[in-house]
Each structure stands twice: as structure tokens, then as C-alpha cells.
Amino acid sequence: GVGMGMTAPVSITAFPAEDGSLQQKVKVSLRIPSQFQANPPCPGDESIKIEERQGMTIYSTQFGGYAKEVDYVNYAAKLKSALGSEAAYRKDFYFCNGYDPPMKPYGRRNEVWFVKE
């Protein structure tokens, strides 16, 4: 019953298949605004969970436009290529992040994050 408004980024945990495409399962995460973090409201829907994301070091790439799944897959492949075989990062998932409301037509910011091991 508490309205918190939209937060950024909207973070989607993607689980890549062997060929680099994304599996059908995804996890969407929204940041709880600062004023609610000490005592977040309880979700009314049992499919919604409150989780604390631990600090992490990431490898990231940024791109613009209205991001679609194919864009995240392509930029994840570019980031993987840029990192080469020397960088140690989680291969079982990565984060797809969008920072802008849907009605913002220009100057959009999207990122792909790989979590450093």
C-alpha cells in the first residue's frame, strides 16, 4: 500500500545459454529508495521478494537507445570479447540495466554488468 515511485536502474538478471542467447528465466530487480531501505514495506504479492544485493566489483559496458534483448546479448558478447580470457567473472549470469523511463526518447543509458569473481 506504499507508493515508492520508479527507481533506477531497473536491473534484469539474465542467464545465458551456451550459444549466448538468454534462457527464458529472468529476475527483475528494482532498487528500494533510500528512505525505505531501513524498513522496507512488505510486498503484498508473495512472488515479490526483498533481497539485499551485496557489494560487488563489475566489468561494465554502456550503450544508448531503447534496449531490447538482442542489444543486451550483443553488448554482453562485445564485453566478453573485450575482457578476453584473462578476466575472471561469473559466466552463469549477468545484469542488464536500464536507467531511463520509457517516455525518454533521447540520451538513454543502458549497461551490461559482469560480476568479477
HELIX and SHEET records of a PDB file:
HELIX    1   1 SER A   34  GLN A   37  1                                   4    
HELIX    2   2 GLU A   69  LEU A   83  1                                  15    
SHEET    1   A 5 LEU A  22  LEU A  30  0                                        
SHEET    2   A 5 VAL A  10  PRO A  16 -1                                        
SHEET    3   A 5 TYR A  94  GLY A  98 -1                                        
SHEET    4   A 5 ASN A 110  VAL A 115 -1                                        
SHEET    5   A 5 ILE A  58  PHE A  63 -1                                        
END                                                                             
